[in-house]
Amino acid sequence: MPLQLRLTAVEFECARRINGSRTVVELAGDSLSPDEVAKLILKLDEHLFLNSERFIDYLAGPDRLPSCIGCYSSDPVELRQQLARLFTDPAGPGLPGEPGCRIDSEGSVHAVLVPHIDYARGGVCYGWGFKELIERTNASLFVIVGTSHYSGERFTLTCKNFSSPLGTVSADRNFIDRLEEFYGDGLFDDPLAHLPEHSIELEVVLLQYLLQSKRSFRIVPLLVGSFHDCVAAGRDPVQQPDIARMVTALKKVEAAAGESICYIISGDLAHIGPYFEDPRKLNKTRLLHSRAADESLLKHAVKADPAGYFKSIAAEGDSRRICGLPPTWLTLSATNVKQGKLLHYDQYAAPDGSQSVSFASVAFE
């Protein structure tokens, strides 16, 4: 069952008042009867919104349920059609493996940067990144390094397998155990971080769509929290002991893995406009300025230059909220990638000027 639930305004107001001590009668009012409140509580529990035995059992279970149903279809056939359009749209790259495409059997792509904005807005930018990934890596182990939107922890792992309408993908417990061994304690301190997070899930679904018929694969789901302290201090992230420790740990685990590994950096670029607490609505001039700043930032990414990438963001005080900073910097620092290729860039802008989010796909050799 997906971790989403549609409520009426009355039901939502009632749900807000549930605190574990109020009775059904106390929660009922003029708009809902005690029987309706009881049904609402059952529904909330079934969808894992209550701190109940069901929720505790889920946390202890082996699988993570999808939280992004609605962003994509729950029907496998419709979902495959939806994902195909990310490649076959007139602006897309075409599906991987089509006649005339170049297949790199040596697996020269070691990492890709791809968006994690919803599929509808990310569109063909997803397609350009994943086509390059599928055609130019022979890896069966994907370390997905995603922006952490909901946790205060710097790094959060999970051993849960990821389920979607297309099936279940196994987490590589051996890699995860070794990463914890080399890094140390703290990687599982927030068991809730992965539950609502989309930055890993959206990449997993695309991997399932593209690889299910070709080969089995495993994932390592690693969330990376804010680098705000580094930006505020103007200090390279490698100077933070916990970040430096993760860079070293990833290098050690990969060196001992004994197989090809591909990293997926799940991160978007700028978030600007009143929706993100900017004081003024967006106009053409501001959007062009942000695009130019993105282009400058991506030059550092393409050079596989994490220090320059960070300095570019820190110089503007991260005023454009580059949510892909932590996973991008970490992956560029922890891997041996030498050069990137910009595959696609786009900038979504709401028609009412309330918000804009930009994103890109980059492949690293």
Secondary structure, 3 states (H helix, E strand, C coil): CCCCCCCCHHHHHHHHCCCCCCCHHHHCCCCCCHHHHHHHHHHHHHCCCCCCHHHHHHHHCCEECCCCECCECCCHHHHHHHHHHHHHCCCCCCCCCCCCCCCCCCCCCCEEEECCCCHHHHCHHHHHHHHHHHHCCCCCEEEEEEECCCCCCCEEECCCEEEECCEEEEECHHHHHHHHHHHCCCCCCCCCCCCCCHHHHHHHHHHHHHHCCCCCCEEEEEEECCCHHHHHHCCCHHHCHHHHHHHHHHHHHHHHHCCCEEEEEECCCCEECHHHCCCCCCCHHHHHHHHHHHHHHHHHHHCCCHHHHHHHHHHCCCCCCCCCHHHHHHHHHHCCCCCEEEEEEEEEECCCCCCEEEEEEEEEC
